[in-house]
Amino acid sequence: MQKKRGMALLAGALALALAGCGAATQSTDSSKVKVAVSFYGLEEWTKIVGGDRVQVTNLVPPGVEPHEWEPNPSELKTLEQAKAFFYVGAGYEHWVDQTLTAIGKKDLVAVEASHGFALLESGAHEGETGHDHGGLDPHIWLDPQGAIQMVKAVRDGLIQADPAGKAIYTTNAEAYMAKVEGLDQKFAAGLKSCKSDEIFVTHEAYGYLAHRYNLHQHAVLGLSPETEPDPKTLAELIKVAKAEGVKVIFTETVASNKLTEVLAKEVGARTLTLHTFENLTDDERKAGADYIKVMEQNLANLKQGLECGN
């Protein structure tokens, strides 16, 4: 019911936004390709691949948890004025289909960045306790190979929107994907020999990471951090964590960690952070955080929490 009300509000906002689009103005460089994105990673990767040829606007504000976010009229104007729009897909942005249909901008290059990647279902990972069963897991970027898929989608979308920049987009994408391949190798080596392969996390975002590196994910919350467990599920998680002798519970930076901290207290475990890279705060952006740095810190915390030998 809450989501239906939200979609109704979105439809109303969309009507207002489109009614005023003719008079909307922005202080922009008209020579650049305007790109709108719905996720911080796509903002970063579009800037890397596009370089000076693109002007990127992330519709989701810094520090905002994106699962239940919906665009307001101003953000819808930005999308309507864009030449390309990159979004995660796989159900991550519940508002996308209705919004794109309502805008009806036939020349907008809209790219679902997860398309073509082998998607997992919620709760499909061995040993995992999760929620939202039956839904697709959109968090492919926490597997470096999933991030590479999204960079390729950005490259191809930019080439479609701006064929003249093909050589630049291709070169930039290849250089960056080589760095992410190196990150993949670091994860594989770093998590090869660990005392534990069980990760207890706040929400069900790490299925692809777990699948790639032979870990087992146990999530307090569902695919969306707003999906809370019933007391029986939380009690089962506590039981499993105690049986596994878990010493570290992983919290997040944007979603609420209230129940995760309850789990840690009941188990007698300490907490470390696993960043979902779903968004960055203003402070993180100012400090120069990016995908490679965030993932390297995730690896360091995983190695510490799982007691890895290298």
N, C-alpha and C positions, 0 to 999 in steps of 0.2 A: 504493500500500500504506500509506504514511504517513497519508494522509487517511482511509482505511478504519479504521485503528487509532484515529485521532482521533475519528471518528464513534462508534466502539464505546465509547470512554471517555465521550463526551458522553452517550450513551444511559444509561450507568451513573450518571453524575452527575445526569442528569435524574430518574432513578428515586429517587435519594436525596433530591433537592430536593423533589420532589412529595410524597414520603412525610412530609416534615417541614413542609409548608406550613401545615397546620392550626394548628401551634403557633408559627409565625413571627410576629414582631411588628416593627414599624418605628415610629420616632419621626417621624410625619408629620402634616401638616395634613389632616384627613379631609375638609375642605370643598373641597380642590383636586382637580382631575382629575389622576390619576397617569398619567404617560406614560413609557414606556421607549423608548429609541432605541439604534441600533447604530452610530452614526456621529456624529462631532463636529458636523458641519454641521447635522444634524437636531436636535441638542441646542440649538445656538444659535438656529436658526430657530423651534423650538418655544417657546423662552422668549420670543422677540420677538413671535411671533404670539399666544401664549397669555397673556402678561403675568402678572398676579397670579392668574389662574384655574387655572394649571397647576403641577404639581410634576414636574420632568423629571429622569430618571435615565439617564445614558449607561452602557450595559452595558460598554463598552470603556474600560478605565482610561486616564488621560492618558499620552501619550507612547508608547503601544503601537502597533506596526504592525498594522493590523486585518485584513489579508487572510487570514491563517491563524489568527486568534484564535478561540477557542471559549469559550462561557460556562461558568462553574463553578457549583456548586449554589447559592451565595448570589445570583449574578446571575440564575439561573433563577427563584428565588423572587421577585425583583424583577419579572421579566417576568410571572410568574403572577399577581401582585397588581395589575398595571397595568390601567387601563381602555382604554388605547390603546398601540399599539406601531408605531413608524415605522422602516422600514428601507430601505436603498437598493434592493436587488433586483438584477436582471440578473446574478445569480451572484455578487455581491459578498460576501454572507454565506452560505457553503456550508452552514451549520448550520440555517438558518431553517426550511425546510420540515419537517424531521424534528422540530424542537423544537416548532413550533406544533401539529403533529399529535399529538405526545405529550402536550402540555399539555391540548389538547382544550377550551380555554376558549371556549365558543361566543359569549360576549358581548364578547370582546376585539376591539376595532377595530384590525385589522392592516393597515397601509397600505404598499404597495410604492411608494416615492416616485419611482422612475424610470419607473413605468408611464405610458404615453402619450407619452413622449418618443421621438423617432426615434433608436433605438439603432444604433451602429456596431459592426461586427465588428472583432475584433483584426486589425491589419495591413491594414485596409481603406482607409487614408488614403494618398493619393498620395505617393510618395517615402519612405515609412516602412519602416524595418527593425524588425521586431518578432517576437514569439513568441506562443505560445498561439493560433495561427491557428485561426479558426473559432469562438472564444468571443466573447461579447458584451462590449463595453467598458462598465463601469458608471460611469465617472468623469465623469458628465454635469455635475457642479457646477463644473468648471473652465472651462466655457462659462457665462457669466452667464445665458444663456437657460435652461440646464439647472438652474441654481440657482433661477431663478424657477419652473420646473416643480415643483421639490421644495418650495418655499414654498407653492405652491398645494395640493400634496398634503397638507402639514401643516395648512393652513387647513381643507381639506375634511374631513380626518380628525378634527380637533378639533370641528368642527361636528357631525359624526356622533356623536362620543362625548359631546358636551355642547351640545345644540341651543340651550340658553338663552344661550350665549355667542356666538352667531352674529354679532351686530353688532360685538362687540369683535374677534373673530377676523378678520372681513372688513376692518375699518378698519385694524387693525395690519398685516395682510398687504399691503394696498394701499399703505400708506405705505412699507413696507420694499421692496416690489418696485419702486417708483419709484426708490429709491436704486440698486438693482441694474441697472435700465435705464440709469441714468446711468453706472454702471461699464462697461456694455457699450459705450456711446458713447465713453468714454475709451479703451478698448482699440481700437476701430475706428479712431479718429483717430490714436492713438499708434503703431499698427502699420501704418499706411497706406503709409508711404514709408520702407523700410528697405533697407540694402545687401544683407542676406541674409534668406532666408525659411526657413532650415534650423535646426531646434533639435535638439540632441543631448542626450538626457536619461537619467536613471537607469532609470526604469521606465515602461512604456507607459501613462501616466496622462493624457497631454495631447492625445489624439486629438481630442476635441471642441473644445478651445481652438484647436488647429491647423486644424481644419475650419472653424471660425467665422471665423478671421482670415487664412485663406489661407497658413498655414505648413505645413511638412513636418516631421513628427516622426520622429526616429531614436532608438530606445530600446535601451539596453544589455541591460536585463532585460525580462521579459514583463509581462502584465497584473498579475501578482503579483510583487513584488520577490524572491520565493523562486525564480522561474523564471530560471535563469542560462543564458547563451548558451554554445555550444560554441566552441572556439578559432577555428574557421573563421569563425563569425559575427562574433566580436569583431575578427578581422583584417579582415573586409570593412567593418565600421564605421570602423575606423582609415583604411582606404583611401579611403572615401567622404569622411570628414571632412577628410583632407588634400587631396583633389581640390577640395573646396568652399572651402578656405582658411579653415576654421572657427577663430575666435579665442577662443570661449567655449564651454565645456561646462557644462551645467546639472546641479547636484547637488540632493539633497533633504535634508529635516530629520529624517525618521524612518527611512526605508529605508537599507540599507547602500550607501555610495557607493564601495566598494573598486574595483570594475571600472570605474566611471565615471572615477575618478581615474587609473586605468591608461590609459584612453582619452585623457584630457586630457594626460597626460605624453607619450604616444606622438605625439600631434598637435602638441604644443608650445603648447597652449591653456591659458588660465587658467579658473577655475571661478567661477560665480555660482550662487545658490540659486533654484530654482523650488519653491515650497511646494505640495505636493499637497492641503493642507487636509484630509487624511484623519484627522488627529488633531493636537492641540496638546499641547505639554509643559506641565508645571506652571508653568514660568518664563514661557512665552508667555502663558498664561492670566492670570497675575498682572500681566503687562505690559500687559494689555488688548487682546491680539491678537483680531481677529475676521475674518469673511470679507471684508469690504470692505477692511480694512487689509492683510490678507495678499495679496489680489488686486492691490491698488494697488502693493505692493512687487514682486509678480511682474511687473507691467507695466513698472515702472521697470527691473528687471533684464533683461527681454526687450529693451527699447529700447536699453539699453546693450550687451547681447550681440549684437544684430542690427544695431547701428549705424543706428538709426532717426533720421530727420532732424527730428522734431518732438516 
